[in-house]
Amino acid sequence: MYIDHEIAVLGLNTTRRILWKGGRVDVEQVSSIYEHFGQLGGKQIKIVVTHHPFDLPKGFKDTHLVGRSSMAMENFAKCGVDLFLAGHLHVTHAGNTERYEIAGYSALVIQAGTATSTRGRGELNSFNVLRIEEPEISVETHTWQQERQTFVPSQPKHFRRSSHGWRAI
């Protein structure tokens, strides 16, 4: 856990010995996050970091979502989680939680590609840089360029918090 005046970050272990591929959350984990974030008095951006995703890029089936995600999202909405960071799929994606259809709530979901693995799933190696300047968050993906032997930043994607949650701008 990390908390300062701008952000509050909590990790959530979604891997399971038997379900390493799909992963899931349990009630105790969700309750713990609800407790920690529910006690914050400031205006920190609340971030949950997981291995398995709460949203998916196009072309992926819902079976790739972390297990019990609907139960978790209902509770995360109540304590105002703003941002979910995940990996697992080795595919870059920036989306939101609208799939859960929670009235008045939409958090960002940022999926990382892979920076160093050869398991790129058809994408070049990459990593994301997030810049948080309340009420906006920008996501800049840096993609490996072999001919230049360096990671090159993309055009950032920008999101703004509104009364209905986070939206692309």
C-alpha positions as CSV (number, residue, x, y, z in Angstrom):
1,M,0.0,0.0,0.0
2,Y,1.1,3.5,-0.8
3,I,-0.7,6.7,0.1
4,D,0.2,10.4,-0.2
5,H,-1.8,13.6,-0.8
6,E,-2.3,12.8,-4.5
7,I,-2.7,9.0,-4.9
8,A,-3.6,5.9,-2.9
9,V,-2.3,2.6,-4.4
10,L,-3.2,-0.9,-3.2
11,G,-2.1,-4.2,-4.7
12,L,-4.5,-7.1,-5.0
13,N,-3.2,-10.6,-5.5
14,T,-5.4,-12.1,-8.2
15,T,-3.3,-15.2,-8.8
16,R,-4.3,-18.5,-7.4
17,R,-2.3,-21.7,-7.3
18,I,-4.8,-23.7,-9.3
19,L,-6.2,-20.8,-11.3
20,W,-3.0,-19.0,-12.3
21,K,-4.3,-18.4,-15.8
22,G,-7.7,-16.9,-14.9
23,G,-7.2,-15.5,-11.4
24,R,-9.9,-14.2,-9.1
25,V,-10.6,-12.0,-6.1
26,D,-12.2,-13.0,-2.9
27,V,-14.5,-11.3,-0.4
28,E,-11.8,-10.7,2.1
29,Q,-9.6,-8.9,-0.4
30,V,-12.4,-6.7,-1.6
31,S,-13.4,-5.9,1.9
32,S,-9.9,-4.9,2.7
33,I,-9.7,-2.5,-0.2
34,Y,-13.1,-1.1,0.7
35,E,-11.9,-0.5,4.3
36,H,-8.6,1.2,3.3
37,F,-10.1,3.4,0.6
38,G,-13.3,4.1,2.5
39,Q,-11.2,5.7,5.3
40,L,-9.4,8.2,3.1
41,G,-10.5,11.8,3.7
42,G,-8.6,13.4,0.9
43,K,-9.1,13.6,-2.8
44,Q,-6.5,11.1,-3.7
45,I,-6.8,9.1,-7.0
46,K,-7.6,5.6,-5.7
47,I,-5.7,2.9,-7.7
48,V,-6.0,-0.9,-7.5
49,V,-3.1,-2.9,-9.1
50,T,-3.8,-6.5,-10.1
51,H,-2.2,-9.1,-12.4
52,H,-5.5,-10.1,-14.0
53,P,-7.7,-7.5,-15.8
54,F,-11.1,-6.0,-14.9
55,D,-11.7,-4.9,-18.6
56,L,-10.5,-6.4,-21.9
57,P,-9.2,-5.2,-25.2
58,K,-11.3,-6.1,-28.3
59,G,-11.0,-9.7,-29.3
60,F,-10.8,-11.2,-25.8
61,K,-13.6,-13.2,-24.3
62,D,-15.1,-12.4,-20.9
63,T,-13.4,-15.6,-19.5
64,H,-10.2,-13.5,-19.4
65,L,-11.7,-11.2,-16.8
66,V,-10.6,-11.7,-13.2
67,G,-13.0,-14.1,-11.4
68,R,-15.7,-12.5,-9.2
69,S,-15.1,-9.2,-10.9
70,S,-18.7,-8.1,-10.8
71,M,-18.8,-8.6,-7.0
72,A,-15.6,-6.7,-6.6
73,M,-16.6,-3.8,-8.9
74,E,-19.8,-3.2,-6.9
75,N,-17.7,-2.7,-3.8
76,F,-15.0,-0.7,-5.6
77,A,-17.7,1.7,-6.9
78,K,-18.9,2.3,-3.3
79,C,-15.4,3.4,-2.1
80,G,-14.6,5.3,-5.3
81,V,-11.8,3.4,-6.9
82,D,-10.6,5.6,-9.9
83,L,-8.1,3.4,-11.7
84,F,-7.3,-0.2,-12.2
85,L,-3.8,-1.3,-13.5
86,A,-3.3,-4.8,-14.8
87,G,-1.0,-6.9,-17.0
88,H,-1.4,-10.7,-17.7
89,L,-2.6,-10.4,-21.3
90,H,0.6,-8.8,-22.7
91,V,-1.6,-6.4,-24.7
92,T,-1.9,-2.7,-24.2
93,H,-5.4,-1.4,-23.5
94,A,-7.0,1.7,-22.0
95,G,-10.7,1.4,-21.2
96,N,-13.2,1.8,-18.4
97,T,-15.6,-0.2,-16.2
98,E,-18.8,0.6,-18.1
99,R,-19.2,-3.1,-18.8
100,Y,-20.4,-3.5,-15.2
101,E,-23.3,-1.0,-15.7
102,I,-23.0,0.6,-12.3
103,A,-25.1,3.8,-12.3
104,G,-23.0,7.0,-11.9
105,Y,-19.7,5.0,-11.8
106,S,-16.9,4.5,-14.3
107,A,-13.3,4.0,-13.4
108,L,-10.3,3.7,-15.8
109,V,-8.8,0.3,-16.6
110,I,-5.2,0.5,-18.0
111,Q,-3.8,-2.7,-19.3
112,A,0.0,-3.0,-19.8
113,G,1.6,-4.7,-22.7
114,T,5.0,-6.3,-22.0
115,A,8.2,-4.4,-21.7
116,T,10.8,-7.2,-21.8
117,S,9.0,-10.5,-22.5
118,T,9.0,-12.3,-25.8
119,R,5.3,-13.1,-25.2
120,G,4.1,-10.0,-27.0
121,R,0.8,-11.4,-28.4
122,G,1.4,-9.6,-31.7
123,E,2.4,-6.3,-30.2
124,L,5.8,-4.8,-29.9
125,N,7.2,-4.5,-26.4
126,S,5.9,-1.5,-24.5
127,F,5.2,0.1,-21.2
128,N,2.8,2.8,-20.0
129,V,3.5,6.1,-18.4
130,L,0.6,7.7,-16.4
131,R,0.5,11.3,-15.6
132,I,-2.0,12.3,-13.0
133,E,-3.1,16.0,-12.7
134,E,-6.5,16.0,-11.0
135,P,-9.1,16.0,-12.6
136,E,-7.2,14.4,-15.5
137,I,-5.1,11.4,-16.2
138,S,-3.0,10.8,-19.3
139,V,-1.7,7.5,-20.5
140,E,1.3,7.4,-22.8
141,T,2.4,4.1,-24.2
142,H,6.1,3.7,-25.0
143,T,6.7,1.2,-27.7
144,W,10.0,-0.5,-28.6
145,Q,11.5,0.6,-32.0
146,Q,14.1,-1.9,-33.1
147,E,15.7,0.3,-35.7
148,R,16.2,3.1,-33.2
149,Q,17.0,0.7,-30.3
150,T,14.8,2.6,-27.9
151,F,11.2,2.9,-26.6
152,V,9.3,5.7,-28.4
153,P,6.3,7.4,-26.7
154,S,2.9,7.4,-28.4
155,Q,0.4,10.2,-28.5
156,P,-1.1,10.3,-25.0
157,K,-4.7,9.3,-24.3
158,H,-6.4,11.7,-22.0
159,F,-9.2,11.1,-19.5
160,R,-11.1,13.4,-17.2
161,R,-13.1,12.8,-14.1
162,S,-16.8,14.0,-14.3
163,S,-19.7,13.5,-12.0
164,H,-20.3,10.1,-13.8
165,G,-16.8,8.9,-13.5
166,W,-13.8,8.8,-15.9
167,R,-14.2,9.5,-19.6
168,A,-11.9,9.9,-22.6
169,I,-11.4,13.5,-23.8
